Structures are given as C-alpha cells and as structure tokens.
Amino acid sequence: MQLVLWHKQKLSSIITVCLVVIVVLVCVRLGFWQLQRADQKQQQLNAIENIQQQGVMNWAQLHQLPKEWNKTGVLVSLSGYFDTNNYWLLDNQIYNGQVGYDLLSLLKLPDESRFLLVNLGWVKAGRSRETLPNVTIPSGRFTLTAQIKEDNLSGFTLADSNTQSDLAKRIQIIDLQALSSQSQRTLVDFMAYRQGGEDEIAAPHYEAVVMSPEKHYAYSVQWFLIAIACVVVAIFASKKRIDNEK
C-alpha cells in the first residue's frame, strides 16, 4: 500500500515539475519575443526618423528615391483631384474609444497616369451596420500632407477578406489589386495617410508605430517575472509537501 502511495506521489511530482518547466519556458520565450519586438519597433522608429529628417517631399522627389528603398514613413506634399465616385470605408477602426471607419479615396496627381490610394482619416459609424455614414470627398483641387506606407497595408482586421455580406463601399482589408479592379483605375503600389487635424472630411489618426518599444520592454519584464514567480511558488509548494510527509 505504501509502495503504491509512493508511486502516486512520485508521478504527481514528475507531472508538477513538467508543468512548471513548460510554463516557465513559455513565459521566457514570450519575454524574449517581446524584447525582439521592442528592437524591431526601435529600428522602425529610427528609420522613420531618419527618413523624415529630409523634410516634406513633393511627388517628384518621392519618385527620385532609390527603388529598393522602403518609402514607409516619408512625408510628402500632395496636390490633385480626388475621384469622388470611388471611395471605400475600412471597417472596424477605433478612434478615441469610438468605433468607425477609415475613409479611403483615390487621388489623381498631375503628370501621373496612376491613382494614389489615400486614407483621409476616421469617420464615425452610424447606429446600424446596414447604413453607412455620409462622407465628404473633397471636390476640386485639394492639397494635403501625407505619410507614405508601402508594406503591410491591411493593418488590423477582424476578417480575412472582404465578404459578400459587406455593403458596396465597406471593405475589411486594403487590397490594392481588388480596389484597382473595382474602380477600373491603375493604382500606385503604395498608399498615403493624410496628416493633420480633424475637419469636416475625417479625423486623421495614423501612427506608423502604435505600440512603443517601451511597452514591449514592460511586457517582457512581466513575462520574466511570471516565470520567476512560477519557480518560486513551485519550490515553496514542494518544500511544504516534503515537510508534511515527514
């Protein structure tokens, strides 16, 4: 009987140790992942800072940049005409704690055969998803300052793709090829986010880096502390069990 009890206690101890080891390894792995993300964010911020030291470019200067250079973060002054017939509302966008849409439209620039997709900013959603909000697309020549984004255009989304249940102007992801096909316009292979304050058109709110490196460092510290706490708790629990068996 005592041998059976001893085997059960031994098995229980082995299972406990294995669980503690797994939890500690997962927490440590997540901690190092957060450190890696912090380093990536810092590199991204440094790259954007360096590129923005050149000031606000015009469209011609933007195209003089090396083709292999990622243009994300470049500030550019744009002046042209918006295609008022082609616009979209990017779903599930949060601004100041409110749910709404990002208003996207196509800008035709002088001496440019293609159209540039521009995120004009956030607009508040209506009470019902069956009705889209009324929007204002600038008519006539319009000048704005925008920040270029060349990769990872989709951003945060709750869906994998635009669905059949969406209204014609509501989209779930930014797909330049799909928007080009829908609008019958040839698009530039990057997009621009309008900068500035809120107006009657929309509320620009784009940030190239949403979570700062400092937050990632804080999260990494939390994961490492959880790992340490698991080890400490396991040691004290084991010691208490041994004392009780004496």
N, C-alpha and C positions, 0 to 999 in steps of 0.2 A: 504493500500500500504506500509506504513511504517512498519507494522507488518510483512508483507511478506519479506521485505528487512531485517528486524531484524533477522528473522528465517534463511534466507540465510547466513547472516554474522555469526550467531551462529553456523550453520552447517559447514561453512568454517573454523571457528576457531577450532571446535572439530576435523575435519579431519586433520588440520595442526598439532594440538597437538599430535594426534595419530601417524602421520607420523614421527614427531620429536622423540617421545618416542621410536618408533620402530627402527629408525636409531641409536639412542643413545644406546639402548640395544644391537643391533647387534655389534656396534663398541666396546662397553665394553666387550661383550662376546669374540670377536676376540682378544682384548687386553689381557684378562686373558688366552685365549688359547695359545697365543704367550709366555706368562710367563710360562705356563705349559710345552710348547715345549722346552723353554730355560732350565728349570730344568731337563728335560729328557736328553737333549743333554749334560748337565754338568755331570750328573750321568754316562752317557755313556763314556764321556771322562775320568772321574775319574776311571771307571772300566778298560778301556783300558790302562791307565797309570799304574795302579796297576799291571795288568797282565804282562805288558811289562817290569816292573822292574825286573822280573825274567830272563830277557835277552832272547837271541835267543835259542830256544829249538831244540832238534832233534826229529825225528819222534817217537822214543821210549818214550821219556819224555812227548811228547804231549799226548800219549795214557795212561800215568800214571796219568793224571789229573782226578779228580772225574767225573764220567759220567754225573752227574747233572749240572756240571759247563759249562756254555756257553763259548765256546772257541773263540768266536769272539774277534779279537784283538791280539791273540797270534802270536808272531813272531817265525817262525820255519825255520830251515835249511833243505832243501830237496835235495836229490840226487837220480836220477833214469833215466829211459828211457821214452821218450815221444812216444806215439803211433802216428806215422806220418800219419797213414791212417784215423785217427779220429780227426777232428778239426772242430770248428764252428766259425762263425763271428756274434757276438752280435750286432744287428742293432742300429742305432741312438745314437752313443756315441760321445760326444763333448770333444775335447782336444785342448787347446789354440785357441778356437774360430773356429775350423775346425770340420766338420762332418766326422765321420768314423765308424770303427767297433772295438770292443774288440775281440782279438784273444784268443779263448779258446781251450785247448787241454788236453789230458789225460796223466797223469804221472804214470808210474809203478814203485813203490818203492820196494827195496829189502825186502824180508821177509814179504811182504804184498800181499795178494791174490787180493785185490781190487785195482781199479784205482782211482786216485785223480784228480778231475777237477781243472785245473789251468788256471787263467786269466793271459796271458802273457803280456797284455798291448794293447795299441791302435795302429791301423794301419789306414792310410788314405784311404778314399773311392775313387773309380775311378770316372770318369766323368759320367758314365752311371750306373744306378742301375741294368741293365741287365748283367753287367760284374763285378764279384767280384775281388778284388785286389789279386795279387800274394802274398803269405805269405811264411814265412820260419819257419818250425817247427824244433827245434833242433834235430839233429840226434846224436846217440852215448850217452854216459853217460853225464848228464847235472846236474849241481849243481846251486841252486838258494836259495835266502831268500824270504820268502813269509809271508803274513799276512792272518790268517785264518778268514773266515766268515762262521758262522753256521746258521744264520737265515736271512729272507728277501733277498733271493738270486736274485730275479728277478730285483730289482732296478727299475730305471726309464724306462718306455716303452711307446710307442705310440700305442701299440696294446695289446689286451687281451691275445692273444695266437699266436703261430706260424701258419702262414696262408699257404694255398695251393699255393699262388702266389709266395712264397719265393723260392729262389734257394736252392738247397740241403744243402748247408753249411751255409746259412743265417738263423738266428733264432731271434725271437723277445723277448723271455723271457728265463730265465735259469730254466729249469725243469729237475732236476736230473734223475727222473724216465724216462722221454722221451728220454733224451740223453743216458741213460743206455740201453734202448730198441733199439735205433737206432744204437748204436755202438756194441751191444751184449757184453757189458762189465759190470761187477758189480762195482758200484761206491761207494766211501766213502760218508757218508751223510752230508758232508760239503765241501767247496771248498777253494781254496787258491788264493791269488792275489800276483803276483810277485812284489817285491820291487826293487828299484834301478833306474839307469838312462836309458835313451833311447839308443837303439842299433839297429842293423840290423834286429832284430826279431820284436820288437814292442817298444812302449813307455809306461812303467808302470805309472799309474796315479791314482791309487786307494786311496781314503781317506775315512776312516771309518765314519767320521762326516764331511759332506760337508758344512753345514751352522752352524756357531759357535753360542754359546749361546748369545754372544754379539749382533749378528744380530737379534736374536729373541727378545731380550730386546728392541732394537731400534724399531722394528716393533710394539711391544706392546705400546711403548710410542707414536708412530704415531697414532695408533687406539684410544688411550685415548685422544689425542689432537684433533682428528677429532670429537670425542663425545662432548668434551668441546666446540669446535667451533660451532657445531650444536646448542647447547643450547644457546650460546651467540647470534648467528645470530637470532634464534627464538625469544629471549627476545627483541632484538632491533627492529625486524620486528613487533612484537606485540605492542611494545611501540609506534612505528611510526604510526601504524594503529589507535591506540587509540587517538593519538594526532590529526590525520587527521579527526577523527569523531567528535572532539569537535567543 
